[in-house]
Amino acid sequence: MTTPLRLGIAGLGTVGTGIVKIVRQKASLLAERAGRPVVITAVSARSKDKDRGVPLSDYAWEDDPVALAQRHDVDVFIEVMGGHDGPAKDATEAAIAAGKDVVTANKALLAHHGHALALSAEAAGRVIRFEAAVAGGVPVIKALTEGLAGNEITRVMGVMNGTCNYILTRMQSSDLPYADVFAEADALGFLEADPNLDVGGIDAGHKLSLLAAIAFGTQVDFDAVELEGIQNITIEDIHRAADMGYRIKLLGVCQMTGRGLEQRMSPCLVPDNSPLGQLEGGTNMCVIEGDQVEQVVMRGPGAGMGPTASAVMGDVMDIARGIRIPVFGKPAHMLTQAKPARAVTPAPYYLRLTLEDKPGALAKVATVLGEAGISIDRMRQYDHNEETAPVLIVTHKTTRAALDTALDAMPGLGVVAGTPVALRIERV
């Protein structure tokens, strides 16, 4: 009889439970496609007595995930606990040391420790697979490491946090302010325990750093990702962007330039008729540009039990079939340490300012922009009250450095109320 592939699952939350369901319900299909049975032998979680809606009595129980990782009847250690340190890191390291392959959905763990873990795994002849860590059910990791391996990747970008996309699209469709939709998303359970991981762009930044490492053959460098969240986006910004034919998205972009590797996760304007502009709700989308394929667009559910468990099982099936590739698509010892670079590629920008109702206020702003080498493409002034007037400016292509110079000078003009909002308009 063909030897089964034996799984140990650490973490029995939404994703872990979903994996158990797939293995139990699709046993025959998995065995046919893998050429061998795929079975669960042991599991671990914080609470043994919790009702998770799936039978677990067939599996050995370990209170300690490290003990699970070291069991002799486990071939593949599946880590779906979360967290970049503590039990997740300890158990993953223990699994590698014990000669196990690892499948994880933990983007934070890999964003902070991915290179060290890859070196350890490859030195031990083991693999770490992490399709579920980026874009949920969208197979973007497999696309980069396998399907597009014959391409020199020029740019990767996308919407990688479904919660932020839900908030921004819900604001537009319902004409609700950010605070109201944030509260709604929280009530629906869409937000992380620390909401800033979502709305602050950190979760999506973790994912972007992993894609950048694969796309450009570099060591993971999450600390070099420029992060800006969606907390300052107002319903007025949503309206103004729509007036000009744009939608606002929390957009991740990475590309290699002559100055180094750009990695940025920030709110951007994209054309409303583009694939990214039409992306609604909690869906994720990744756009990969390569020298041979030009542009590939991948869209799908970015989170949830089914999509994430599906991605985990895709990795498990590759291991069952004997498919073994380096963690980041290129041997870890060959990954270079990229020089971080701020976004130097020129682009037009959207500026929202509130000006005090004083003579010459607009002229002063235009002068500061001009002195920074920034020209104005179009400008609109909206209804104003007795004291202030909202003004919208779209610039011609400029660099973020030039724009920051102008923004730094604006408080000294004596006519700008509050903090200006500046959003890049991204070519897609």
C-alpha positions as CSV (number, residue, x, y, z in Angstrom):
1,M,0.0,0.0,0.0
2,T,1.2,3.5,-0.8
3,T,2.6,5.3,2.3
4,P,0.2,8.0,3.4
5,L,1.3,11.6,4.0
6,R,0.7,12.3,7.7
7,L,-0.3,15.8,8.8
8,G,0.0,17.5,12.2
9,I,-2.1,20.6,12.5
10,A,-1.1,23.4,15.0
11,G,-4.1,25.7,15.5
12,L,-7.7,24.8,15.2
13,G,-9.3,28.2,14.6
14,T,-11.1,29.0,11.4
15,V,-8.4,27.8,9.0
16,G,-7.3,24.8,11.0
17,T,-10.9,23.6,11.2
18,G,-11.3,24.1,7.5
19,I,-8.3,21.9,6.8
20,V,-9.7,19.2,8.9
21,K,-13.0,19.4,7.0
22,I,-11.3,19.1,3.6
23,V,-9.2,16.1,4.7
24,R,-12.2,14.3,6.1
25,Q,-14.6,15.2,3.3
26,K,-12.3,14.9,0.3
27,A,-10.2,11.9,1.4
28,S,-10.8,9.9,-1.8
29,L,-10.2,12.9,-4.1
30,L,-7.0,13.9,-2.4
31,A,-5.6,10.3,-2.6
32,E,-6.5,10.1,-6.3
33,R,-4.8,13.4,-7.1
34,A,-1.8,12.9,-4.8
35,G,-1.2,9.3,-5.7
36,R,-1.2,8.5,-2.0
37,P,-3.5,8.9,1.0
38,V,-3.4,12.2,2.9
39,V,-4.3,11.8,6.6
40,I,-4.2,13.8,9.9
41,T,-2.5,12.0,12.7
42,A,-2.3,14.7,15.4
43,V,-3.5,18.2,16.3
44,S,-2.8,20.9,18.8
45,A,-4.7,24.0,20.0
46,R,-5.1,26.1,23.1
47,S,-8.3,24.4,24.2
48,K,-9.0,20.7,23.9
49,D,-12.6,20.9,25.0
50,K,-13.9,23.6,22.6
51,D,-16.6,22.4,20.2
52,R,-15.2,23.2,16.7
53,G,-17.9,21.5,14.7
54,V,-15.7,18.8,13.4
55,P,-14.8,15.4,15.0
56,L,-11.2,15.4,16.4
57,S,-11.3,12.1,18.4
58,D,-9.5,10.2,15.6
59,Y,-6.4,12.3,16.1
60,A,-3.7,12.4,18.8
61,W,-3.8,15.6,20.9
62,E,-0.8,17.7,21.9
63,D,-1.2,20.7,24.2
64,D,2.2,21.9,23.1
65,P,2.7,22.7,19.4
66,V,6.4,22.0,19.7
67,A,5.6,18.5,20.9
68,L,3.3,18.1,17.9
69,A,6.1,19.3,15.5
70,Q,8.4,16.6,17.0
71,R,6.1,13.6,16.7
72,H,7.4,10.6,14.8
73,D,4.0,10.1,13.1
74,V,3.9,13.6,11.5
75,D,5.5,14.2,8.1
76,V,4.1,17.7,7.4
77,F,3.7,20.3,10.2
78,I,0.9,22.7,9.4
79,E,1.2,26.0,11.3
80,V,-2.0,28.0,11.4
81,M,-1.7,29.6,14.9
82,G,-0.5,33.0,13.8
83,G,1.9,35.4,15.4
84,H,5.5,36.2,14.4
85,D,7.1,35.0,17.6
86,G,6.3,32.7,20.4
87,P,4.7,29.3,19.8
88,A,4.4,29.7,16.0
89,K,8.1,30.4,15.6
90,D,9.3,27.9,18.2
91,A,7.2,25.1,16.7
92,T,8.2,25.8,13.1
93,E,11.9,25.7,14.1
94,A,11.3,22.5,16.0
95,A,9.6,20.9,13.0
96,I,12.5,21.8,10.7
97,A,15.0,20.4,13.2
98,A,12.9,17.2,13.4
99,G,13.0,16.7,9.7
100,K,9.5,17.8,8.9
101,D,8.2,19.8,6.0
102,V,6.2,22.9,6.9
103,V,3.0,24.5,5.5
104,T,2.0,27.8,7.0
105,A,-0.6,30.5,6.6
106,N,1.5,32.9,8.8
107,K,2.6,35.9,6.8
108,A,3.9,37.7,9.9
109,L,6.2,34.9,10.8
110,L,7.7,34.8,7.4
111,A,7.9,38.5,7.0
112,H,10.0,38.8,10.2
113,H,11.9,35.5,10.1
114,G,11.4,34.1,6.6
115,H,15.0,34.2,5.4
116,A,16.4,32.5,8.5
117,L,13.7,29.8,8.4
118,A,14.4,29.3,4.7
119,L,18.1,28.8,5.3
120,S,17.4,26.3,8.1
121,A,14.8,24.4,6.1
122,E,16.9,24.1,2.9
123,A,20.0,23.1,4.8
124,A,18.0,20.3,6.3
125,G,16.5,19.3,2.9
126,R,13.0,20.4,4.0
127,V,10.5,22.7,2.3
128,I,8.3,25.5,3.7
129,R,5.2,26.3,1.7
130,F,3.0,29.3,2.3
131,E,0.5,29.9,-0.4
132,A,-2.2,30.6,2.2
133,A,-0.1,33.5,3.7
134,V,-0.8,35.8,0.7
135,A,-4.2,36.6,-0.9
136,G,-6.0,33.6,0.6
137,G,-7.3,31.4,-2.1
138,V,-5.5,33.2,-4.9
139,P,-2.5,31.1,-6.0
140,V,-0.1,34.0,-6.5
141,I,2.9,32.3,-4.8
142,K,2.6,29.4,-7.2
143,A,2.3,31.8,-10.1
144,L,5.5,33.6,-9.2
145,T,7.6,30.5,-8.2
146,E,6.4,28.2,-10.9
147,G,4.1,29.4,-13.7
148,L,6.0,32.7,-14.3
149,A,9.5,31.4,-13.4
150,G,10.6,32.1,-17.0
151,N,9.9,35.8,-16.6
152,E,11.9,38.7,-15.3
153,I,9.3,40.3,-13.1
154,T,9.1,44.0,-13.4
155,R,6.3,44.9,-11.0
156,V,3.9,43.3,-8.6
157,M,1.0,45.2,-7.2
158,G,-2.4,44.5,-5.7
159,V,-5.1,44.7,-3.1
160,M,-4.0,42.3,-0.4
161,N,-6.2,43.1,2.6
162,G,-9.9,42.3,2.1
163,T,-10.9,44.2,5.2
164,C,-9.6,47.5,3.9
165,N,-11.1,46.9,0.5
166,Y,-14.4,46.2,2.2
167,I,-14.3,49.4,4.1
168,L,-13.3,51.6,1.1
169,T,-15.9,50.1,-1.2
170,R,-18.6,50.1,1.5
171,M,-17.9,53.8,2.1
172,Q,-18.5,54.5,-1.6
173,S,-21.6,52.3,-2.1
174,S,-23.4,53.3,1.1
175,D,-22.1,56.9,1.3
176,L,-21.0,56.3,4.9
177,P,-18.0,57.9,6.7
178,Y,-15.0,55.9,7.6
179,A,-15.8,55.6,11.4
180,D,-19.3,54.1,10.7
181,V,-17.9,51.5,8.2
182,F,-15.0,50.7,10.5
183,A,-17.5,50.0,13.3
184,E,-19.6,47.9,11.0
185,A,-16.6,45.8,9.9
186,D,-15.6,45.3,13.5
187,A,-19.1,44.1,14.4
188,L,-19.0,41.6,11.5
189,G,-15.7,40.2,12.8
190,F,-13.6,41.4,9.8
191,L,-11.0,43.1,11.9
192,E,-7.9,41.6,13.6
193,A,-7.8,41.8,17.4
194,D,-5.4,44.7,16.8
195,P,-7.3,46.6,14.0
196,N,-4.2,48.6,13.1
197,L,-2.8,45.4,11.5
198,D,-5.6,45.8,9.0
199,V,-6.4,49.5,8.5
200,G,-2.7,50.5,9.2
201,G,-1.5,48.4,6.2
202,I,0.7,46.1,8.4
203,D,-1.0,42.8,7.4
204,A,-0.9,43.7,3.7
205,G,2.7,45.0,4.1
206,H,3.7,41.5,5.4
207,K,2.3,40.0,2.3
208,L,3.9,42.5,0.0
209,S,7.3,41.8,1.5
210,L,7.0,38.1,0.7
211,L,5.9,38.7,-2.9
212,A,8.9,41.1,-3.4
213,A,11.3,38.5,-2.1
214,I,10.0,35.9,-4.6
215,A,9.6,38.3,-7.5
216,F,13.1,39.9,-7.3
217,G,15.2,37.2,-5.6
218,T,15.9,39.1,-2.5
219,Q,15.8,38.5,1.2
220,V,12.5,39.4,2.9
221,D,12.7,42.9,4.3
222,F,9.5,43.9,5.9
223,D,11.1,46.8,7.7
224,A,11.8,48.4,4.3
225,V,8.1,48.5,3.3
226,E,6.7,52.0,3.3
227,L,3.4,51.8,5.2
228,E,0.4,54.1,5.2
229,G,-3.0,53.0,6.3
230,I,-6.5,54.1,5.3
231,Q,-7.4,55.9,8.6
232,N,-7.2,59.4,7.0
233,I,-9.4,58.6,4.0
234,T,-12.7,60.5,4.3
235,I,-16.0,60.1,2.5
236,E,-15.1,63.4,0.7
237,D,-12.0,61.8,-0.7
238,I,-14.1,58.9,-2.0
239,H,-16.5,61.4,-3.7
240,R,-13.7,63.5,-5.2
241,A,-11.9,60.5,-6.5
242,A,-15.1,59.3,-8.1
243,D,-15.7,62.7,-9.7
244,M,-12.4,62.3,-11.5
245,G,-13.0,58.7,-12.6
246,Y,-10.9,57.0,-9.8
247,R,-11.4,54.6,-6.9
248,I,-9.3,54.6,-3.8
249,K,-7.6,51.3,-2.9
250,L,-5.0,50.3,-0.3
251,L,-2.5,49.2,-2.9
252,G,0.7,47.4,-2.5
253,V,3.4,47.9,-5.1
254,C,6.9,46.5,-5.4
255,Q,9.4,47.0,-8.2
256,M,13.1,47.0,-8.6
257,T,14.6,50.3,-9.8
258,G,18.1,51.6,-10.4
259,R,18.1,53.0,-6.9
260,G,16.9,49.8,-5.2
261,L,13.8,47.9,-4.3
262,E,10.6,49.9,-3.8
263,Q,8.1,48.4,-1.5
264,R,5.1,50.5,-0.6
265,M,1.6,49.8,0.8
266,S,-0.5,52.9,0.8
267,P,-3.9,54.3,-0.3
268,C,-3.8,55.1,-4.0
269,L,-6.1,56.2,-6.7
270,V,-6.7,53.8,-9.6
271,P,-8.9,54.2,-12.7
272,D,-12.4,53.1,-11.8
273,N,-12.7,51.1,-15.1
274,S,-9.5,49.1,-14.3
275,P,-9.6,45.6,-12.8
276,L,-8.3,47.0,-9.5
277,G,-10.9,49.8,-9.6
278,Q,-13.7,47.4,-10.1
279,L,-12.7,45.2,-7.2
280,E,-15.5,45.1,-4.6
281,G,-15.8,43.9,-1.0
282,G,-13.4,41.6,0.7
283,T,-11.9,40.3,-2.5
284,N,-8.1,40.4,-3.2
285,M,-6.4,41.0,-6.5
286,C,-2.7,40.6,-7.5
287,V,-1.3,42.0,-10.7
288,I,2.0,40.6,-11.9
289,E,4.0,42.2,-14.8
290,G,6.8,40.2,-16.5
291,D,8.9,40.7,-19.5
292,Q,7.3,37.7,-21.4
293,V,3.7,37.7,-20.2
294,E,3.3,41.5,-19.9
295,Q,0.5,41.5,-17.3
296,V,-1.3,38.7,-15.4
297,V,-4.3,39.6,-13.2
298,M,-5.4,37.2,-10.4
299,R,-8.5,37.8,-8.4
300,G,-10.3,35.8,-5.6
301,P,-11.3,35.6,-2.0
302,G,-8.5,36.8,0.3
303,A,-9.6,35.2,3.6
304,G,-12.1,32.9,5.2
305,M,-12.2,29.2,6.1
306,G,-12.6,27.7,2.7
307,P,-10.2,29.9,0.6
308,T,-7.4,29.8,3.1
309,A,-7.7,26.1,3.9
310,S,-7.8,25.4,0.1
311,A,-4.5,27.2,-0.3
312,V,-3.0,25.2,2.6
313,M,-4.1,22.0,1.0
314,G,-2.7,23.0,-2.4
315,D,0.7,23.1,-0.7
316,V,0.1,19.8,1.1
317,M,-0.8,18.2,-2.2
318,D,2.5,19.4,-3.8
319,I,4.5,17.9,-1.0
320,A,2.5,14.6,-1.4
321,R,3.3,14.6,-5.1
322,G,7.0,15.1,-4.4
323,I,7.2,18.6,-5.7
324,R,10.0,20.4,-3.8
325,I,11.2,23.9,-4.6
326,P,13.2,26.5,-2.6
327,V,11.1,28.4,-0.1
328,F,11.2,31.7,-2.1
329,G,11.7,30.1,-5.5
330,K,15.4,30.5,-5.4
331,P,17.9,28.9,-3.0
332,A,17.9,30.9,0.2
333,H,21.7,31.3,0.3
334,M,21.4,33.0,-3.2
335,L,18.9,35.6,-2.2
336,T,20.4,39.0,-2.2
337,Q,20.0,41.8,0.3
338,A,18.3,44.5,-1.7
339,K,18.9,48.2,-1.1
340,P,15.7,49.8,0.0
341,A,14.4,52.6,-2.1
342,R,11.6,55.1,-1.6
343,A,9.2,55.5,-4.4
344,V,11.2,57.5,-7.0
345,T,9.1,56.6,-10.0
346,P,7.2,59.9,-10.9
347,A,3.4,59.8,-10.8
348,P,0.6,62.2,-10.6
349,Y,-0.8,62.9,-7.1
350,Y,-4.2,63.8,-5.7
351,L,-4.0,66.6,-3.0
352,R,-6.9,67.6,-0.7
353,L,-6.4,70.8,1.2
354,T,-8.6,72.9,3.4
355,L,-7.7,76.6,2.8
356,E,-8.6,79.5,5.0
357,D,-10.8,82.0,3.3
358,K,-8.1,84.6,2.8
359,P,-7.1,86.6,-0.3
360,G,-4.3,84.9,-2.3
361,A,-4.5,81.6,-0.4
362,L,-4.7,79.5,-3.5
363,A,-1.9,81.5,-5.2
364,K,0.4,80.8,-2.2
365,V,-0.2,77.1,-2.5
366,A,0.4,77.1,-6.2
367,T,3.7,79.0,-5.6
368,V,4.9,76.5,-3.1
369,L,4.1,73.6,-5.5
370,G,5.9,75.4,-8.3
371,E,9.0,76.1,-6.2
372,A,9.1,72.3,-5.5
373,G,9.0,71.7,-9.3
374,I,5.4,70.5,-9.3
375,S,2.9,71.6,-11.9
376,I,-0.8,71.5,-11.5
377,D,-2.9,69.4,-14.0
378,R,-6.3,70.4,-12.7
379,M,-7.8,72.0,-9.6
380,R,-11.3,72.3,-8.2
381,Q,-12.7,74.3,-5.3
382,Y,-15.8,73.0,-3.7
383,D,-18.5,74.7,-1.6
384,H,-17.0,76.6,1.3
385,N,-18.2,78.0,4.6
386,E,-17.4,81.4,6.0
387,E,-14.0,80.4,7.2
388,T,-12.5,77.6,5.0
389,A,-12.7,76.2,1.5
390,P,-11.9,72.6,0.4
391,V,-9.6,72.5,-2.6
392,L,-8.7,69.5,-4.7
393,I,-5.5,69.5,-6.8
394,V,-4.3,66.9,-9.2
395,T,-0.6,67.3,-10.1
396,H,1.3,66.3,-13.2
397,K,3.8,63.5,-12.6
398,T,6.2,64.3,-9.8
399,T,8.2,62.4,-7.2
400,R,7.1,61.9,-3.6
401,A,10.2,63.6,-2.4
402,A,9.3,66.8,-4.3
403,L,5.7,66.6,-3.0
404,D,7.0,66.2,0.6
405,T,9.1,69.3,0.2
406,A,6.0,71.3,-0.8
407,L,3.8,69.7,1.9
408,D,6.4,70.6,4.5
409,A,6.3,74.2,3.5
410,M,2.6,74.6,3.6
411,P,2.1,75.1,7.3
412,G,4.2,78.2,7.1
413,L,1.9,79.8,4.5
414,G,-0.7,80.7,7.1
415,V,-3.6,79.7,4.9
416,V,-3.7,75.9,5.2
417,A,-6.1,74.5,7.8
418,G,-5.5,71.0,9.0
419,T,-3.2,68.4,7.4
420,P,-3.3,68.0,3.6
421,V,-4.1,64.5,2.2
422,A,-1.8,63.3,-0.6
423,L,-2.6,60.1,-2.6
424,R,-0.6,58.7,-5.4
425,I,-2.4,58.0,-8.7
426,E,-1.1,54.7,-9.8
427,R,-0.8,53.5,-13.4
428,V,-2.4,50.1,-13.8
